[in-house]
Structures are given as structure tokens and as C-alpha cells.
Amino acid sequence: MLRDSVATESINGFASEQADVQPSEPIFVLTGSQLQQIIKEATQGLQDRVEALEDIVANLESKVSDLEATQDTQGENELNMLRLINDLSHKEPRKMEISRVEKIEKYLQARPDHKATYETLKGYLGVKNDLLNDAINALVTKNPGKYGITKDPGDKRKRSLVMLARY
């Protein structure tokens, strides 16, 4: 019922528009099939554009999905790298480090002030800075709170290893 009234209003509206046509304007007469063809061609163009936009959206969704997967992979890789770094920073001392640690302990116990500069320890062990630092780090890690590192009051660049008095 409502559909019939809408159709009737459309026809009446079209008829009144045709009555208002000026003689200078050309009048076109189209058959129903011609009008359907025009509408079909117009809607087909719109349909083609809609399909093209749907393809673009699907492509973008695929790219977003790929980027999310890449981001997840990168996050996992970063976590693995942090775990490796943590494992490497907490490495077990090697045989030579253990030997150097024992030599440093004996050396400090034998000294009356239980103190030695880094330079003295380097000469005593016959090693360079990096190996001495590894040995001192292993010593301090093995005996937390037993050893301390001090700076020379006259030259802040010079450091000493001290066995603390409470031991």
C-alpha cells in the first residue's frame, strides 16, 4: 500500500515537472528499457568503484596484518636478545678468572692494610685492565659485601680494592 502511494507521488511529481518544461529546453522521450539501461550503466560504474575500494581496503587490511605479525616477531626477538644479554652478564667465571680471584684474595689477606691499587694488582697478576676487571667482578660477585672499591683521595682516577674489616 505504501509502495503504491510512493509510486503515485513519483509519477505525479514527474508529470508536474514535465508541465513546467520550457519550450526552449529539449524534451527527451525514453522508453522504460532505455531508462533501465542508463540506470544500469550508472550503477555499474558505481559498483566498479565500490569493488575497487573494497579491493584497496582488503589490501590495506592484509598489510596491517603483516605489519602486526612483523611487530610481534620483532618483540619476540628483542625479548630473546635481552635474555641473552642477561645470561651473558651473569656468566660463570672461567678457570683463569677463578685462579686470578684466588690470587687476589691471598694477596689482600697477606697485606697488613688488606688493600691494593688496581695498578698493583695488574702488575701482580700480569694482566690488562679488562682481565683485571673481570677478575675483580668475579671476586666481588662471589663474596658480596666482603670487598669494596675505593678511589684514591689525591687522584680520583686511581682505584683500590679493599678487603673490608668485618671479615
GUDOGU-212783 format. One record per residue: chain; residue in three letters; x, y, z of N, C-alpha, C, O in turn. Coordinates in steps of 0.001 Angstrom, whole numbers. Layout:
A:ALA:X:Y:Z:X:Y:Z:X:Y:Z:X:Y:Z $
...
END
This chain:
A:MET:821:-1176:0:0:0:0:871:1247:0:677:2157:-806 $
A:LEU:1813:1274:897:2722:2406:974:3529:2517:-305:3801:3616:-789 $
A:ARG:3898:1397:-832:4684:1379:-2073:3895:2000:-3228:4453:2747:-4030 $
A:ASP:2630:1698:-3310:1782:2267:-4372:1674:3771:-4225:1693:4491:-5223 $
A:SER:1562:4261:-2993:1427:5710:-2798:2720:6421:-3154:2689:7526:-3695 $
A:VAL:3869:5798:-2857:5154:6388:-3221:5277:6427:-4738:5729:7427:-5296 $
A:ALA:4887:5367:-5403:4946:5328:-6862:4026:6380:-7459:4395:7060:-8416 $
A:THR:2845:6515:-6906:1889:7504:-7411:2438:8907:-7239:2319:9738:-8140 $
A:GLU:3043:9177:-6082:3617:10504:-5844:4763:10775:-6820:4903:11894:-7314 $
A:SER:5573:9768:-7098:6679:9940:-8031:6173:10253:-9429:6714:11123:-10113 $
A:ILE:5147:9553:-9847:4590:9785:-11188:3972:11169:-11260:4172:11888:-12238 $
A:ASN:3234:11543:-10251:2611:12867:-10227:3670:13964:-10197:3533:14991:-10862 $
A:GLY:4730:13735:-9416:5811:14716:-9361:6488:14847:-10698:6828:15952:-11119 $
A:PHE:6694:13714:-11385:7311:13743:-12713:6420:14475:-13699:6907:15242:-14529 $
A:ALA:5123:14243:-13613:4186:14883:-14530:4172:16385:-14311:4118:17151:-15272 $
A:SER:4220:16814:-13056:4202:18254:-12806:5495:18897:-13260:5494:20040:-13717 $
A:GLU:6616:18165:-13139:7885:18698:-13642:7837:18817:-15158:8369:19777:-15717 $
A:GLN:7213:17867:-15828:7108:17920:-17284:6238:19094:-17718:6446:19660:-18791 $
A:ALA:5275:19458:-16895:4398:20583:-17239:5159:21887:-17141:4813:22854:-17820 $
A:ASP:6189:21935:-16310:6963:23156:-16126:8073:23293:-17156:8840:24253:-17086 $
A:VAL:8189:22397:-18086:9263:22423:-19069:9060:23617:-19993:7968:23855:-20508 $
A:GLN:10106:24330:-20179:10071:25489:-21075:10244:25029:-22516:10932:24038:-22762 $
A:PRO:9639:25721:-23469:9752:25302:-24860:11186:25356:-25371:11523:24654:-26325 $
A:SER:12050:26189:-24748:13425:26273:-25233:14252:25070:-24818:15304:24808:-25402 $
A:GLU:13795:24346:-23828:14525:23164:-23387:14091:21974:-24226:12905:21797:-24503 $
A:PRO:15057:21159:-24626:14681:19998:-25424:13968:18962:-24563:14257:18820:-23375 $
A:ILE:13073:18272:-25151:12326:17233:-24455:12833:15899:-24963:12936:15661:-26166 $
A:PHE:13152:15024:-23991:13617:13695:-24345:12560:12688:-23954:11947:12767:-22889 $
A:VAL:12373:11773:-24820:11436:10699:-24530:12249:9418:-24513:12921:9068:-25483 $
A:LEU:12168:8720:-23369:12918:7471:-23229:11938:6341:-22969:10920:6506:-22297 $
A:THR:12274:5215:-23513:11480:4029:-23206:11932:3495:-21851:13000:3854:-21355 $
A:GLY:11129:2655:-21275:11487:2058:-19979:12791:1297:-20054:13607:1384:-19136 $
A:SER:13010:547:-21129:14243:-238:-21261:15451:673:-21434:16541:363:-20951 $
A:GLN:15258:1812:-22130:16375:2753:-22277:16733:3356:-20921:17909:3476:-20577 $
A:LEU:15712:3732:-20155:15951:4287:-18827:16631:3250:-17930:17549:3580:-17179 $
A:GLN:16180:2002:-18010:16808:937:-17234:18267:768:-17638:19122:561:-16776 $
A:GLN:18564:851:-18923:19950:727:-19398:20812:1857:-18853:21940:1623:-18418 $
A:ILE:20291:3082:-18874:21048:4227:-18343:21311:4033:-16856:22428:4243:-16383 $
A:ILE:20286:3634:-16129:20451:3407:-14683:21435:2274:-14430:22268:2351:-13527 $
A:LYS:21329:1214:-15241:22229:68:-15092:23681:481:-15324:24569:79:-14572 $
A:GLU:23924:1281:-16359:25290:1733:-16653:25814:2636:-15547:26979:2538:-15161 $
A:ALA:24958:3515:-15037:25384:4412:-13957:25700:3623:-12689:26711:3858:-12029 $
A:THR:24825:2695:-12369:25076:1905:-11156:26246:954:-11331:26947:647:-10367 $
A:GLN:26467:476:-12575:27611:-408:-12814:28914:346:-12575:29858:-211:-12015 $
A:GLY:28974:1603:-12992:30170:2421:-12738:30409:2587:-11247:31540:2492:-10769 $
A:LEU:29320:2836:-10515:29449:2957:-9061:29853:1627:-8433:30672:1583:-7515 $
A:GLN:29269:548:-8940:29600:-776:-8425:31076:-1091:-8664:31738:-1665:-7800 $
A:ASP:31590:-717:-9836:33009:-934:-10137:33887:-170:-9149:34899:-689:-8679 $
A:ARG:33495:1066:-8835:34270:1871:-7883:34210:1258:-6480:35213:1218:-5769 $
A:VAL:33032:785:-6096:32889:147:-4794:33779:-1089:-4710:34451:-1304:-3702 $
A:GLU:33786:-1899:-5763:34630:-3096:-5775:36107:-2727:-5709:36889:-3398:-5035 $
A:ALA:36494:-1647:-6419:37887:-1202:-6372:38252:-756:-4954:39336:-1067:-4461 $
A:LEU:37344:-29:-4303:37598:398:-2925:37656:-795:-1973:38468:-817:-1048 $
A:GLU:36801:-1776:-2199:36841:-2980:-1368:38162:-3715:-1536:38700:-4248:-565 $
A:ASP:38694:-3749:-2761:39998:-4372:-3006:41102:-3617:-2270:42001:-4223:-1687 $
A:ILE:41022:-2283:-2303:42030:-1455:-1619:41967:-1704:-117:43000:-1859:533 $
A:VAL:40757:-1742:434:40597:-1990:1873:41131:-3373:2233:41811:-3526:3248 $
A:ALA:40835:-4371:1423:41332:-5721:1695:42860:-5752:1653:43496:-6407:2480 $
A:ASN:43444:-5042:688:44899:-4963:576:45493:-4288:1814:46498:-4751:2355 $
A:LEU:44873:-3194:2261:45369:-2494:3445:45232:-3363:4702:46121:-3368:5553 $
A:GLU:44128:-4091:4815:43958:-4988:5950:45029:-6066:5953:45537:-6437:7012 $
A:SER:45374:-6568:4781:46426:-7580:4668:47771:-7000:5105:48539:-7650:5815 $
A:LYS:48047:-5761:4667:49308:-5119:5049:49367:-4874:6549:50412:-5074:7169 $
A:VAL:48258:-4444:7137:48215:-4226:8584:48467:-5540:9313:49209:-5583:10295 $
A:SER:47851:-6595:8831:48049:-7912:9441:49520:-8332:9350:50083:-8850:10315 $
A:ASP:50134:-8108:8192:51554:-8437:8026:52421:-7606:8970:53362:-8125:9571 $
A:LEU:52106:-6316:9099:52879:-5445:9989:52726:-5872:11446:53690:-5831:12211 $
A:GLU:51525:-6278:11829:51320:-6752:13200:52129:-8018:13460:52707:-8181:14535 $
A:ALA:52169:-8907:12479:52959:-10137:12633:54445:-9805:12740:55165:-10398:13543 $
A:THR:54897:-8856:11928:56301:-8436:11976:56616:-7813:13323:57670:-8073:13904 $
A:GLN:55706:-6994:13818:55916:-6362:15119:55994:-7412:16223:56830:-7308:17120 $
A:ASP:55138:-8411:16163:55188:-9486:17158:56525:-10223:17098:57121:-10534:18129 $
A:THR:56985:-10495:15891:58268:-11184:15716:59409:-10337:16267:60304:-10848:16940 $
A:GLN:59371:-9028:15974:60425:-8147:16483:60402:-8099:18008:61452:-8080:18650 $
A:GLY:59206:-8080:18581:59103:-8085:20044:59699:-9350:20633:60404:-9301:21641 $
A:GLU:59415:-10485:20004:59987:-11745:20485:61505:-11743:20344:62214:-12217:21232 $
A:ASN:62005:-11213:19231:63454:-11144:19023:64119:-10247:20071:65185:-10579:20590 $
A:GLU:63491:-9114:20378:64053:-8218:21390:64074:-8900:22758:65044:-8771:23505 $
A:LEU:63012:-9620:23080:62967:-10341:24349:64075:-11390:24410:64736:-11538:25439 $
A:ASN:64279:-12117:23314:65348:-13121:23273:66716:-12468:23431:67582:-12993:24131 $
A:MET:66911:-11313:22775:68197:-10611:22899:68430:-10158:24339:69541:-10276:24857 $
A:LEU:67384:-9641:24985:67532:-9218:26380:67857:-10401:27285:68657:-10278:28212 $
A:ARG:67240:-11536:27016:67554:-12737:27805:69005:-13161:27597:69694:-13526:28550 $
A:LEU:69468:-13111:26343:70866:-13469:26068:71821:-12505:26763:72816:-12929:27352 $
A:ILE:71522:-11222:26697:72371:-10228:27351:72399:-10480:28850:73454:-10410:29481 $
A:ASN:71237:-10772:29413:71180:-11064:30845:71994:-12309:31184:72721:-12335:32178 $
A:ASP:71866:-13332:30355:72644:-14556:30592:74141:-14285:30493:74923:-14795:31296 $
A:LEU:74536:-13487:29515:75959:-13185:29353:76494:-12330:30496:77648:-12479:30899 $
A:SER:75658:-11435:31018:76131:-10585:32105:76249:-11364:33415:76944:-10924:34331 $
A:HIS:75584:-12508:33516:75661:-13336:34714:76423:-14629:34425:76067:-15702:34911 $
A:LYS:77458:-14502:33637:78210:-15697:33244:79027:-16231:34426:79393:-15499:35345 $
A:GLU:79283:-17482:34360:80104:-18128:35375:81579:-17808:35097:81999:-17755:33941 $
A:PRO:82361:-17596:36167:83785:-17319:35946:84509:-18534:35356:84213:-19682:35687 $
A:ARG:85449:-18244:34485:86237:-19317:33872:87379:-19712:34810:87599:-19089:35848 $
A:LYS:88090:-20757:34416:89185:-21281:35242:90243:-20213:35543:90692:-20069:36680 $
A:MET:90626:-19475:34510:91655:-18450:34704:91152:-17345:35631:91908:-16831:36455 $
A:GLU:89885:-16982:35498:89327:-15960:36388:89332:-16457:37826:89677:-15714:38745 $
A:ILE:88950:-17708:38018:88934:-18284:39365:90343:-18278:39952:90534:-17974:41129 $
A:SER:91315:-18614:39129:92713:-18600:39576:93130:-17177:39967:93792:-16983:40987 $
A:ARG:92746:-16195:39167:93086:-14801:39471:92378:-14336:40741:92958:-13618:41555 $
A:VAL:91116:-14750:40906:90356:-14388:42109:91066:-14925:43341:91221:-14211:44332 $
A:GLU:91492:-16168:43284:92193:-16769:44431:93499:-16041:44723:93851:-15829:45884 $
A:LYS:94219:-15659:43666:95481:-14926:43863:95229:-13567:44504:95981:-13141:45381 $
A:ILE:94162:-12881:44063:93840:-11573:44638:93464:-11728:46109:93893:-10934:46947 $
A:GLU:92662:-12747:46428:92257:-12978:47832:93497:-13203:48711:93626:-12605:49779 $
A:LYS:94392:-14060:48255:95603:-14347:49037:96467:-13093:49178:97017:-12830:50247 $
A:TYR:96582:-12328:48105:97403:-11113:48122:96850:-10111:49138:97607:-9544:49925 $
A:LEU:95523:-9892:49122:94923:-8926:50044:95014:-9403:51498:95205:-8591:52404 $
A:GLN:94878:-10713:51724:94987:-11241:53089:96410:-11078:53624:96607:-10864:54821 $
A:ALA:97399:-11179:52735:98800:-11083:53158:99206:-9637:53453:100165:-9415:54193 $
A:ARG:98518:-8674:52907:98875:-7263:53128:98326:-6790:54474:97210:-7147:54852 $
A:PRO:99109:-5988:55196:98643:-5527:56520:97394:-4625:56435:96543:-4672:57323 $
A:ASP:97283:-3820:55393:96111:-2940:55283:94980:-3578:54465:93920:-2978:54287 $
A:HIS:95220:-4813:53965:94241:-5556:53158:93718:-4708:51990:92522:-4686:51699 $
A:LYS:94643:-4019:51340:94278:-3088:50283:95334:-3135:49191:96522:-3308:49465 $
A:ALA:94874:-2973:47916:95818:-2934:46797:95198:-2090:45678:93999:-2167:45411 $
A:THR:96044:-1287:45035:95543:-491:43914:95363:-1399:42702:95939:-2484:42613 $
A:TYR:94559:-925:41796:94360:-1679:40564:95677:-1839:39815:95944:-2897:39245 $
A:GLU:96485:-810:39812:97779:-885:39122:98663:-1962:39733:99334:-2705:39018 $
A:THR:98659:-2041:41057:99455:-3056:41739:98952:-4453:41387:99741:-5358:41115 $
A:LEU:97616:-4620:41396:97045:-5925:41070:97312:-6313:39617:97539:-7485:39314 $
A:LYS:97284:-5323:38718:97599:-5624:37308:99023:-6144:37184:99275:-7116:36473 $
A:GLY:99939:-5505:37865:101331:-5956:37825:101508:-7314:38488:102249:-8162:37990 $
A:TYR:100834:-7518:39600:100946:-8768:40336:100422:-9943:39506:101032:-11011:39465 $
A:LEU:99277:-9726:38844:98680:-10795:38035:99243:-10851:36617:99135:-11878:35947 $
A:GLY:99843:-9754:36157:100366:-9708:34794:99248:-9678:33746:99334:-10346:32715 $
A:VAL:98200:-8895:34021:97064:-8818:33096:96766:-7357:32750:97285:-6425:33365 $
A:LYS:95916:-7202:31747:95477:-5862:31349:94185:-5499:32078:93629:-6310:32819 $
A:ASN:93718:-4274:31858:92545:-3754:32576:91307:-4648:32458:90643:-4923:33457 $
A:ASP:91001:-5098:31248:89759:-5860:31065:89786:-7180:31837:88782:-7567:32436 $
A:LEU:90918:-7867:31827:91008:-9138:32570:91000:-8903:34078:90425:-9688:34831 $
A:LEU:91646:-7812:34516:91619:-7475:35942:90191:-7146:36371:89739:-7602:37421 $
A:ASN:89479:-6359:35563:88091:-6018:35894:87213:-7263:35956:86358:-7375:36834 $
A:ASP:87417:-8193:35037:86653:-9451:35070:86934:-10214:36368:86016:-10741:36997 $
A:ALA:88192:-10268:36757:88566:-10991:37978:87989:-10306:39214:87483:-10976:40114 $
A:ILE:88061:-8991:39265:87518:-8253:40420:85996:-8410:40480:85430:-8598:41557 $
A:ASN:85338:-8332:39321:83883:-8532:39307:83516:-9931:39794:82554:-10094:40545 $
A:ALA:84271:-10931:39375:84016:-12301:39832:84250:-12415:41336:83495:-13092:42033 $
A:LEU:85298:-11752:41839:85610:-11770:43270:84492:-11124:44081:84040:-11681:45082 $
A:VAL:84054:-9960:43649:83003:-9234:44372:81680:-9997:44295:80930:-10028:45270 $
A:THR:81386:-10610:43147:80152:-11386:42992:80185:-12634:43862:79176:-13011:44457 $
A:LYS:81334:-13264:43932:81492:-14491:44725:81377:-14204:46222:80886:-15040:46981 $
A:ASN:81831:-13020:46645:81857:-12660:48069:81152:-11320:48284:81817:-10318:48544 $
A:PRO:79842:-11281:48183:79158:-9985:48313:79367:-9379:49706:79191:-10053:50721 $
A:GLY:79740:-8112:49735:79947:-7391:50988:81307:-7581:51620:81621:-6913:52605 $
A:LYS:82120:-8466:51087:83429:-8723:51692:84489:-7767:51152:85454:-7452:51848 $
A:TYR:84314:-7311:49931:85301:-6439:49296:84643:-5143:48866:83455:-5099:48548 $
A:GLY:85451:-4082:48864:84967:-2785:48419:85972:-2145:47482:87146:-2514:47465 $
A:ILE:85511:-1197:46713:86375:-477:45782:86386:980:46230:85335:1592:46419 $
A:THR:87586:1523:46396:87729:2912:46828:88524:3685:45787:89248:3119:44968 $
A:LYS:88358:5011:45852:89135:5882:44970:90197:6576:45796:89977:6895:46964 $
A:ASP:91348:6808:45190:92456:7490:45841:92034:8935:46127:91538:9620:45232 $
A:PRO:92227:9404:47364:91804:10779:47678:92551:11826:46856:91993:12879:46545 $
A:GLY:93786:11553:46505:94571:12513:45725:94256:12482:44237:94323:13517:43574 $
A:ASP:93917:11325:43704:93637:11173:42273:92404:10287:42122:92477:9072:42306 $
A:LYS:91294:10890:41792:90012:10178:41713:89987:9112:40626:89091:8267:40605 $
A:ARG:90966:9146:39719:91018:8139:38654:91603:6823:39150:91352:5775:38555 $
A:LYS:92369:6862:40218:93006:5651:40751:92052:4964:41726:91461:5591:42605 $
A:ARG:91927:3646:41533:91034:2858:42390:91824:1784:43104:92871:1326:42646 $
A:SER:91270:1395:44260:91889:322:45046:90830:-679:45438:89657:-337:45597 $
A:LEU:91252:-1912:45593:90382:-2989:46073:90721:-3200:47547:91890:-3334:47909 $
A:VAL:89693:-3229:48393:89902:-3326:49835:89093:-4503:50383:87924:-4692:50045 $
A:MET:89756:-5291:51243:89024:-6325:51971:88461:-5614:53200:89207:-5018:53977 $
A:LEU:87150:-5680:53368:86518:-4944:54457:86842:-5580:55800:87038:-6793:55887 $
A:ALA:86898:-4754:56858:87388:-5171:58173:86504:-6218:58845:87011:-6997:59652 $
A:ARG:85261:-6269:58561:84381:-7181:59289:84629:-8659:58930:84030:-9546:59539 $
A:TYR:85481:-8923:57972:85765:-10315:57606:87056:-10750:58109:87450:-11896:57890 $
END
